[in-house]
Amino acid sequence: MLTGKPIIDAFDTQHSPLRYSNVSLVVEAENIESIANAIKKASLLSNDELNEIKNKSINYVILNHNYEKLANDFAKEFKK
């Protein structure tokens, strides 16, 4: 995500940073046609759409996956 490039999400789960950040192209897992369509869609994204994905992706990682936040989240688990 930190590269800011479009990501095709073919994982069979709703619990993923890709879903939480709302920046991936979500496709059905193991569905070749769905994945191919997502590749086509990604190739047709405008520069504005690509920049939006880039900004949202990078900001999500910086805000949610920095060492301080991860350490605080980990420490909270021990306080339960």
N, C-alpha and C positions, 0 to 999 in steps of 0.2 A: 504494500500500500504506500510505502514511503517514496516509491518512485513516481507516484502520481499518474500511473498509466491505468487504462481501463483493465479490469479484471473480470474474467468470466468465472462465475461461482457455480460450480456443478456439485457442490457438497450436499449431502442429504441431511442437512440440519438447519434449524433456524437460529442456532446459537453460534454465531460467528461474527467477528469484527466486520467482515464484509457486509453482512446484513445490517448490523447495528449502525454502521456508518452510511448506509444507503448509497454506496458508490459503485457497486458491482452490477454486472449484467447477470441476473439470476436465471439459471436454466435447470431443467430437470436432470437429476443425476443419471449418468449412463445413457442419456438420450442423444445419440449422435446428431440427429437432425436439429434438435434444439441447440446443441453446441455450435453447429455449423451456422445456424441463423444468428446466433449471438456474435460470432466472428464477423459475419457480414454487417450486422448492426454496428459493431465497434468500428469497423472500417469506414462507416459512413457518418460517424460523429463529427459535428462541426468543431471548429477551433474553440468556440465559446463553450460548447459542451465538454470538450476535452479539458479546458482550463478549469471548469467547474469541478469536474471529477478530480483533477490534480489538487486543487485547493482544499476540497472537502477531505480527500484521502490523507493528505499531509497533515492537515489540522487535526483530524481524528487521531492519528498516531501520536502526534506531539502532545495532545491533551490527555489521551487515555492510556498510553503505553510508555510514558517516561518513567525513569527509575524511581523518582519520588512517589508518584501515584501508585505504581506497582508495589512498592515497599509498604506504603500505608494500607493498601488493600490487603496485603498479605498479613500485616500486623493486626488488622481488625478481625481476621479469622481466629486469632488466638485469644481475643478479648470476649468472644461469644460464650 
